[in-house]
Amino acid sequence: MIRPKLLEILRCPETHQKLSLAPAELIERLNAKIKERQISNRAGKRVEEPLEAGLLREDGAVVYPIRGKLPIMLIDEGLLLAVEPLKG
């Protein structure tokens, strides 16, 4: 999905931490919450579409969605995972 060389250089636009592909289990949990209309992005907009995949910030606190095979690297589009970050 994301080329390894691209993944090496991508960084969180907010903190500049490294990103990795979010584990499938995390994407499944997020998609279940999206289906239940329980997920909003950092801008406060409810997420309506399921995630194809995501990029997990190194500290485990934020996932940036991947849609149409493109990472959405905007701070407002990030999904906060929890007060205590999930690592997958």
Residue pairs with C-beta under 8 A, 6 or more apart in sequence:
1 21
1 52
1 53
1 66
1 69
2 10
2 21
2 53
2 55
2 66
2 71
7 19
7 20
7 21
7 55
10 18
10 19
10 55
10 71
10 73
11 17
11 18
11 19
12 18
12 19
12 57
12 58
12 62
12 64
13 73
13 74
13 75
14 62
14 75
14 78
15 57
15 59
17 57
17 58
17 59
18 57
18 58
19 55
19 56
19 57
19 58
19 64
20 55
20 56
20 58
21 53
21 54
21 55
21 56
22 53
22 54
22 55
22 56
22 63
22 88
23 56
23 88
25 88
26 54
26 56
26 63
26 86
26 88
27 51
27 53
27 54
30 39
30 51
30 54
30 63
30 79
31 50
31 51
33 39
34 47
34 48
34 49
34 50
34 51
35 50
37 46
39 46
39 47
39 79
40 46
40 47
41 47
41 76
41 77
41 78
41 79
42 62
42 75
42 76
42 77
42 78
42 79
42 80
43 76
43 77
47 65
47 79
49 67
51 63
51 65
51 66
51 67
52 65
52 66
52 67
52 68
52 69
53 65
53 66
54 63
54 64
54 65
54 66
54 79
55 63
55 64
55 66
55 71
55 73
56 62
56 63
56 88
57 63
57 64
57 78
59 85
60 81
60 85
60 86
60 87
60 88
61 80
61 81
61 82
61 85
62 78
62 79
62 80
62 81
63 78
63 79
63 81
64 71
64 72
64 73
64 74
64 77
64 78
64 79
65 71
65 72
65 77
65 79
66 72
